[in-house]
Amino acid sequence: MKIASGHGLEDTDDDGGKPAPTGRVLESVGVAIASGSLPPGSRLTLEGIQQEHGVSRTVARDTMKVLESMNMVYSRRRVGIVVQERRLWNVFDPKLVRWRLASGTREVQYGSLTELRIAVEPIAAAGAARRASAAERARLVELASELRRLGQAGDLERFLAADIEFHCLLLRSCGNEMFMALEGMVAEVLTSRTRQGLMPFKPRDHVLTAHEDVAAAVAGGDTAGAETAMHHILDEVRTAMGLD
C-alpha cells in the first residue's frame, strides 16, 4: 500500500516491508541532489531514472513531480529536467531537511537549523505562555514529566517521541501560524540527531530541568520565564553540536 505524504505517494509497498518504488527512488535522487552529487544545472531524464533504478516511467515521473513541488528541479520543453539552484529550494520541507542532514555537509545544516530554532522557539514558548489552551498547558507539563522519566531510564526512542511532541506542541499552541509551519522541520532535526547517535544515552539533568521549567512557565502564563527556559534548552543543543 502506498501512503500519501505531504508531497506524494512514497512510504511502504503492499507487503508493508520494503519502501514503495516512488519512495525508494525519491530518497535516492533527493539525497543525491541535497548532497551535491547532482549539483545545480545537472540534467535528468525520465528514461535515465527508469534505467538507473529499474522502475516504470510512472514512478520516474511521480518522483520528479515531488522534487519539482519542493523546487529542487524544474522541467522545460526541449531541455528536460534540471536541478534547481539551492537558493530556490524549499529548505523547510522535512524531506529536504532529512536529506541534507544525511549528507556530508550535515554539520553546516545542523548549524543553520539550530540558529533557526534559537530564533523561533523561545518566542514560540513565550507565545504559548500567552495563548495556549488549558489542555495544551497541562499536556506540556505531562510531557516534561515523561521526558525526565524516559531520559533517566535511557529510553531514547520513547524520549524522542515525547520530545518531538513537546516541541511541536509549543509551536502549535503559540498562536503564530508561521511558527506552526515549522513543526515538521523541528521533528526531523530531533529525529536525525537521535538516529545519528548525536544524543547522549541519558539526557543531562539540566536539560530535563529546562524542559520542566518551560512547561511550568507556559502553564503559569510566565512569558519571560518560558522564553528564558527555552533558550537554556537550545544553548545545550548548540554546545552539544559544537556550534559555539
JOBELHU-V887468 format. One record per residue. N is the residue number from 0. RES is the residue in three letters. PHI is phi in whole degrees, -180 to 180 (* if undefined). OMEGA is omega in whole degrees, 0 to 359 (NA if undefined). Layout:
n: {N/N}
res: {RES/RES}
phi: {PHI/PHI}
omega: {OMEGA/OMEGA}
//
This chain:
n: {0/1/2/3/4/5/6/7/8/9/10/11/12/13/14/15/16/17/18/19/20/21/22/23/24/25/26/27/28/29/30/31/32/33/34/35/36/37/38/39/40/41/42/43/44/45/46/47/48/49/50/51/52/53/54/55/56/57/58/59/60/61/62/63/64/65/66/67/68/69/70/71/72/73/74/75/76/77/78/79/80/81/82/83/84/85/86/87/88/89/90/91/92/93/94/95/96/97/98/99/100/101/102/103/104/105/106/107/108/109/110/111/112/113/114/115/116/117/118/119/120/121/122/123/124/125/126/127/128/129/130/131/132/133/134/135/136/137/138/139/140/141/142/143/144/145/146/147/148/149/150/151/152/153/154/155/156/157/158/159/160/161/162/163/164/165/166/167/168/169/170/171/172/173/174/175/176/177/178/179/180/181/182/183/184/185/186/187/188/189/190/191/192/193/194/195/196/197/198/199/200/201/202/203/204/205/206/207/208/209/210/211/212/213/214/215/216/217/218/219/220/221/222/223/224/225/226/227/228/229/230/231/232/233/234/235/236/237/238/239/240/241/242/243}
res: {MET/LYS/ILE/ALA/SER/GLY/HIS/GLY/LEU/GLU/ASP/THR/ASP/ASP/ASP/GLY/GLY/LYS/PRO/ALA/PRO/THR/GLY/ARG/VAL/LEU/GLU/SER/VAL/GLY/VAL/ALA/ILE/ALA/SER/GLY/SER/LEU/PRO/PRO/GLY/SER/ARG/LEU/THR/LEU/GLU/GLY/ILE/GLN/GLN/GLU/HIS/GLY/VAL/SER/ARG/THR/VAL/ALA/ARG/ASP/THR/MET/LYS/VAL/LEU/GLU/SER/MET/ASN/MET/VAL/TYR/SER/ARG/ARG/ARG/VAL/GLY/ILE/VAL/VAL/GLN/GLU/ARG/ARG/LEU/TRP/ASN/VAL/PHE/ASP/PRO/LYS/LEU/VAL/ARG/TRP/ARG/LEU/ALA/SER/GLY/THR/ARG/GLU/VAL/GLN/TYR/GLY/SER/LEU/THR/GLU/LEU/ARG/ILE/ALA/VAL/GLU/PRO/ILE/ALA/ALA/ALA/GLY/ALA/ALA/ARG/ARG/ALA/SER/ALA/ALA/GLU/ARG/ALA/ARG/LEU/VAL/GLU/LEU/ALA/SER/GLU/LEU/ARG/ARG/LEU/GLY/GLN/ALA/GLY/ASP/LEU/GLU/ARG/PHE/LEU/ALA/ALA/ASP/ILE/GLU/PHE/HIS/CYS/LEU/LEU/LEU/ARG/SER/CYS/GLY/ASN/GLU/MET/PHE/MET/ALA/LEU/GLU/GLY/MET/VAL/ALA/GLU/VAL/LEU/THR/SER/ARG/THR/ARG/GLN/GLY/LEU/MET/PRO/PHE/LYS/PRO/ARG/ASP/HIS/VAL/LEU/THR/ALA/HIS/GLU/ASP/VAL/ALA/ALA/ALA/VAL/ALA/GLY/GLY/ASP/THR/ALA/GLY/ALA/GLU/THR/ALA/MET/HIS/HIS/ILE/LEU/ASP/GLU/VAL/ARG/THR/ALA/MET/GLY/LEU/ASP}
phi: {*/-88/-109/-77/-116/-65/-128/149/-93/-159/-92/-127/-84/-62/-86/73/-107/-64/-60/-64/-52/-62/-64/-64/-70/-59/-62/-65/-70/-62/-64/-62/-72/-63/-82/95/-62/-113/-73/-52/97/-63/-108/-121/-132/-61/-63/-65/-67/-56/-69/-67/-106/64/-124/-77/-63/-62/-64/-61/-66/-62/-61/-66/-63/-65/-64/-69/-66/-91/64/-92/-140/-139/-122/-136/-59/69/-114/103/-102/-123/-70/-79/-60/-58/-64/-99/-66/-82/-69/-91/-64/-56/-64/-66/-58/-62/-64/-69/-75/-94/-92/-70/-106/-62/-61/-64/-67/-60/-61/-62/-70/-68/-62/-64/-62/-63/-72/-102/-67/-62/-67/-65/-63/-63/-63/-64/-63/-84/-120/-62/-75/-60/-66/-67/-62/-64/-67/-61/-64/-61/-66/-62/-66/-63/-62/-64/-63/-71/-65/-67/-83/71/-89/-66/-65/-72/-61/-59/-61/-69/-66/-61/-62/-60/-69/-70/-65/-61/-64/-72/-98/-81/88/-112/-65/-66/-69/-58/-68/-94/-53/-62/-64/-64/-60/-68/-64/-63/-66/-63/-61/-72/-64/-91/71/-99/-105/-65/-58/-124/-55/-66/-59/-68/-73/-62/-64/-64/-62/-64/-66/-60/-62/-65/-67/-63/-61/-93/73/-91/-65/-65/-65/-65/-64/-64/-64/-68/-60/-63/-62/-75/-63/-64/-61/-61/-68/-63/-88/67/-104/-69}
omega: {175/184/182/172/181/185/177/180/190/198/185/178/184/181/178/184/184/176/176/184/182/179/181/181/178/180/182/182/180/178/180/179/183/182/182/175/171/185/176/182/177/181/179/174/177/181/180/179/177/184/184/186/179/182/180/177/179/179/179/181/180/178/181/178/179/180/178/179/178/180/179/176/171/181/179/177/180/177/181/182/186/176/186/173/184/184/182/181/174/191/179/179/182/178/181/176/180/181/181/179/176/185/179/179/186/180/178/181/177/179/180/183/178/176/178/179/179/180/189/193/175/178/177/179/177/178/178/178/178/197/183/176/179/180/179/178/180/181/178/178/177/182/178/177/177/180/178/182/182/179/180/178/182/180/189/182/179/174/179/181/180/179/177/180/181/184/179/177/176/179/183/187/185/178/179/185/177/179/180/183/181/181/183/179/181/179/181/178/180/180/182/180/179/183/182/176/182/175/174/181/175/181/182/185/183/177/177/178/180/175/178/179/177/183/180/180/178/180/182/180/181/185/181/179/179/180/181/181/178/174/179/178/185/173/178/179/181/179/182/181/180/185/179/NA}
//
